[in-house]
Amino acid sequence: MTPANLPPEIALQGRRVLVTGAARGLGESFARALVAAGAQVVISDVLHERGRALAAELGARAHYVSMDLMDGAAITAGVAAAAQAMGGIDGLINNAAITNSGGKNMELLAASTWDQVMGVNVRGTWLVTVAATPLLAASGSGRVVNIASDTALWGAPRLMAYVASKGAVIAMTRSMARELGGQGITVNAIAPGLTLVEATQYVPEDRHDFYLQGRAIKRPQVPEDVNAAALFLLTRASGFITGQLLPVNGGFVMN
């Protein structure tokens, strides 16, 4: 079946989705998959040149909006601009995140690094969701997908600020689901494993090998491995699934 003739409950044709941190990596992969599925997409990021180029490449159903998750006013303005570009918002993928703590033991982390990681990954996710809530409620089938990480499930060492932030995202997902359920909005999280993207190029080879040997599926993880889970959680068919965490990591961590 093509996107145009899928059953309506699983189709994304015409759905309007905001993806944060979408100029590269997993966010870019989500944006490409959404456009291919017939959705409208707003790519938001602080990488303005790359974001605009990606939107231009993807065509008329893609738009770029600047959004700095460390700036509450920029978040409010960015969500409003996204809604204006698409005529509303049906779905939100909270993908934007920074690592900044990789390779250092916790005693070597600066408090400013901790605060920055928490500011983007946790505070930013919260504020984007708050700003988008009225629009998601007006949709009648609003969907929020938070991108967590399986590092918070197995306790990855030498990555403390990032791991703590993604653990917070998992916890927030459950509280958000309870708070927003009455408005018809579902909130779920995906926990990808170590994925081959630009942002993970710093990861040492031994960590990649550790993941590869620990997976039930013995191959590297690529962004496309995460797309289907995210897209399903944005459909109308996922309307009775909320507050859940789905690890997508080839069986490295199993619930």
C-alpha positions as CSV (number, residue, x, y, z in Angstrom):
1,M,0.0,0.0,0.0
2,T,1.1,3.6,-0.6
3,P,0.7,6.3,2.0
4,A,-2.4,7.6,0.2
5,N,-4.4,4.4,0.5
6,L,-3.4,3.1,3.9
7,P,-6.3,2.6,6.4
8,P,-6.9,5.9,8.1
9,E,-6.1,4.7,11.6
10,I,-2.5,3.8,10.6
11,A,-2.0,6.5,8.0
12,L,0.1,9.6,8.5
13,Q,-1.2,11.3,5.3
14,G,-1.8,15.0,6.2
15,R,-0.7,14.7,9.8
16,R,1.2,17.7,11.0
17,V,4.3,16.8,13.1
18,L,6.9,19.0,14.8
19,V,10.3,17.4,15.2
20,T,12.9,19.0,17.4
21,G,16.6,18.7,16.7
22,A,15.7,17.5,13.1
23,A,18.5,19.1,11.1
24,R,20.7,15.9,11.4
25,G,20.9,12.4,12.9
26,L,17.8,10.7,14.2
27,G,15.7,13.8,13.8
28,E,16.6,14.1,10.1
29,S,15.7,10.4,9.7
30,F,12.3,11.0,11.3
31,A,11.6,14.0,9.1
32,R,12.5,12.1,6.0
33,A,10.3,9.2,7.0
34,L,7.4,11.4,7.9
35,V,7.4,13.2,4.6
36,A,7.7,9.9,2.7
37,A,4.6,8.8,4.7
38,G,2.6,11.8,3.5
39,A,2.8,14.0,6.7
40,Q,3.7,17.6,7.0
41,V,6.8,18.2,9.0
42,V,8.4,21.2,10.8
43,I,12.1,20.7,11.2
44,S,13.3,22.7,14.2
45,D,16.9,23.2,15.3
46,V,19.7,25.6,16.0
47,L,21.6,24.4,12.9
48,H,19.8,26.9,10.7
49,E,21.7,26.3,7.4
50,R,21.3,22.5,7.6
51,G,17.7,22.7,8.7
52,R,16.7,25.0,5.9
53,A,18.6,22.9,3.3
54,L,16.8,19.7,4.6
55,A,13.4,21.4,4.4
56,A,14.1,22.6,0.9
57,E,15.2,19.1,-0.2
58,L,12.1,17.5,1.3
59,G,9.8,19.8,-0.6
60,A,6.5,21.6,0.1
61,R,5.4,19.5,3.0
62,A,8.6,20.4,5.0
63,H,9.3,23.6,6.8
64,Y,12.2,24.9,8.9
65,V,11.7,26.8,12.2
66,S,14.5,28.0,14.5
67,M,14.2,26.8,18.0
68,D,16.7,27.0,20.8
69,L,15.7,24.7,23.7
70,M,17.7,26.7,26.2
71,D,15.5,29.8,25.5
72,G,11.9,29.6,26.8
73,A,10.7,32.5,24.7
74,A,12.3,30.9,21.5
75,I,10.4,27.7,22.3
76,T,7.1,29.4,22.6
77,A,7.7,31.4,19.4
78,G,9.0,28.3,17.6
79,V,6.0,26.2,18.4
80,A,3.7,29.0,17.3
81,A,5.6,29.3,14.0
82,A,5.4,25.6,13.5
83,A,1.6,25.6,14.0
84,Q,1.3,28.5,11.6
85,A,3.4,26.8,8.9
86,M,1.3,23.6,9.1
87,G,-2.1,24.9,10.2
88,G,-1.9,23.1,13.5
89,I,0.1,20.4,15.2
90,D,-1.0,16.7,15.5
91,G,2.2,15.2,16.6
92,L,5.4,16.2,18.4
93,I,8.7,14.3,18.5
94,N,10.9,15.6,21.3
95,N,14.2,14.5,19.7
96,A,16.6,17.4,20.4
97,A,19.3,16.6,22.9
98,I,22.9,17.1,23.7
99,T,25.4,14.7,25.3
100,N,28.4,16.9,26.4
101,S,29.3,14.4,29.2
102,G,30.7,11.5,27.2
103,G,33.9,9.9,28.2
104,K,34.2,11.6,31.6
105,N,33.8,10.1,35.0
106,M,31.2,11.9,37.1
107,E,33.7,13.6,39.3
108,L,35.2,15.3,36.2
109,L,32.0,16.9,35.0
110,A,31.6,20.6,35.4
111,A,28.3,21.7,37.0
112,S,27.8,24.0,34.0
113,T,27.9,21.0,31.7
114,W,25.4,19.2,33.9
115,D,23.1,22.2,33.8
116,Q,23.3,22.6,30.1
117,V,22.5,19.0,29.4
118,M,19.6,19.1,31.8
119,G,18.5,22.4,30.3
120,V,18.2,21.1,26.7
121,N,17.2,17.5,27.3
122,V,14.8,17.8,30.2
123,R,13.7,21.4,30.6
124,G,13.5,21.9,26.9
125,T,11.4,18.7,26.4
126,W,9.0,19.9,29.1
127,L,8.7,23.4,27.7
128,V,8.2,22.3,24.1
129,T,5.5,19.9,25.2
130,V,3.8,22.6,27.3
131,A,3.8,25.0,24.4
132,A,2.4,22.4,22.0
133,T,-0.3,21.0,24.3
134,P,-3.2,23.3,23.3
135,L,-2.5,22.6,19.6
136,L,-2.2,18.8,20.2
137,A,-5.5,18.9,22.2
138,A,-7.2,20.8,19.3
139,S,-6.1,18.1,17.0
140,G,-8.3,15.6,18.7
141,S,-5.7,12.9,18.4
142,G,-2.5,14.5,19.7
143,R,0.6,12.4,19.9
144,V,3.9,13.1,21.8
145,V,6.9,10.9,21.3
146,N,9.9,11.6,23.6
147,I,13.2,10.2,22.5
148,A,15.0,8.8,25.5
149,S,18.0,6.4,25.4
150,D,18.7,2.9,26.5
151,T,21.8,4.2,28.4
152,A,19.3,5.1,31.2
153,L,18.1,1.5,31.3
154,W,21.5,-0.2,31.7
155,G,23.4,2.6,33.5
156,A,26.1,3.5,31.0
157,P,29.2,4.7,32.7
158,R,31.2,7.9,31.9
159,L,28.0,9.6,30.5
160,M,26.4,10.7,33.7
161,A,24.7,14.0,32.8
162,Y,23.2,12.5,29.6
163,V,22.1,9.3,31.3
164,A,20.5,11.2,34.1
165,S,18.7,13.5,31.6
166,K,17.3,10.6,29.6
167,G,16.2,8.9,32.8
168,A,14.3,12.1,33.6
169,V,12.7,12.0,30.1
170,I,11.4,8.5,30.8
171,A,9.9,9.5,34.1
172,M,8.4,12.7,32.6
173,T,6.8,10.7,29.9
174,R,4.7,8.8,32.4
175,S,3.7,12.0,34.3
176,M,2.9,13.7,31.0
177,A,0.8,10.8,29.9
178,R,-1.4,11.1,33.0
179,E,-1.7,14.8,32.8
180,L,-2.5,15.0,29.1
181,G,-4.6,11.9,28.7
182,G,-7.8,13.8,29.5
183,Q,-7.2,16.0,26.5
184,G,-6.9,13.0,24.2
185,I,-3.1,13.3,23.9
186,T,-0.9,10.3,24.2
187,V,2.7,10.5,25.4
188,N,5.2,7.7,24.9
189,A,9.0,7.3,24.8
190,I,11.4,5.4,22.6
191,A,14.8,4.4,24.0
192,P,17.2,3.8,21.0
193,G,20.5,2.0,21.5
194,L,23.8,3.3,20.3
195,T,22.9,4.5,16.8
196,L,25.3,5.4,14.0
197,V,24.8,9.1,13.5
198,E,27.0,12.2,13.4
199,A,26.4,12.9,17.1
200,T,27.8,9.5,18.2
201,Q,31.0,9.7,16.2
202,Y,32.9,10.5,19.4
203,V,32.0,7.2,21.0
204,P,35.0,4.9,21.3
205,E,35.2,1.8,19.3
206,D,35.1,-0.4,22.4
207,R,31.7,1.0,23.3
208,H,30.4,0.2,19.8
209,D,31.8,-3.3,20.2
210,F,30.2,-3.7,23.6
211,Y,26.8,-2.9,22.1
212,L,27.3,-5.1,19.0
213,Q,28.2,-8.1,21.2
214,G,25.4,-7.5,23.6
215,R,22.6,-7.2,21.0
216,A,20.4,-10.1,20.1
217,I,20.5,-8.7,16.5
218,K,24.2,-8.7,15.6
219,R,24.6,-5.6,13.5
220,P,25.1,-1.9,14.0
221,Q,22.0,0.2,14.7
222,V,21.1,2.9,12.1
223,P,18.6,5.7,12.3
224,E,16.1,3.9,10.0
225,D,15.8,1.2,12.7
226,V,13.9,3.7,14.9
227,N,11.6,5.3,12.4
228,A,8.8,2.7,12.3
229,A,8.3,2.8,16.1
230,A,8.2,6.6,16.1
231,L,5.8,6.8,13.2
232,F,3.4,4.2,14.7
233,L,3.2,6.2,17.9
234,L,2.1,9.2,15.9
235,T,-0.8,7.4,14.2
236,R,-4.4,7.4,15.3
237,A,-4.1,3.6,15.8
238,S,-1.8,4.2,18.8
239,G,-4.5,6.1,20.7
240,F,-4.8,3.6,23.6
241,I,-1.0,3.4,24.1
242,T,0.3,6.0,26.5
243,G,2.9,6.4,29.2
244,Q,5.0,3.6,27.7
245,L,8.7,3.1,27.0
246,L,9.8,1.2,23.9
247,P,13.5,0.2,23.8
248,V,14.6,0.0,20.1
249,N,18.1,-1.4,20.4
250,G,18.3,-4.8,18.8
251,G,17.7,-6.6,22.1
252,F,20.6,-5.0,23.9
253,V,18.2,-4.2,26.8
254,M,15.0,-6.2,27.1
255,N,12.0,-5.3,29.2
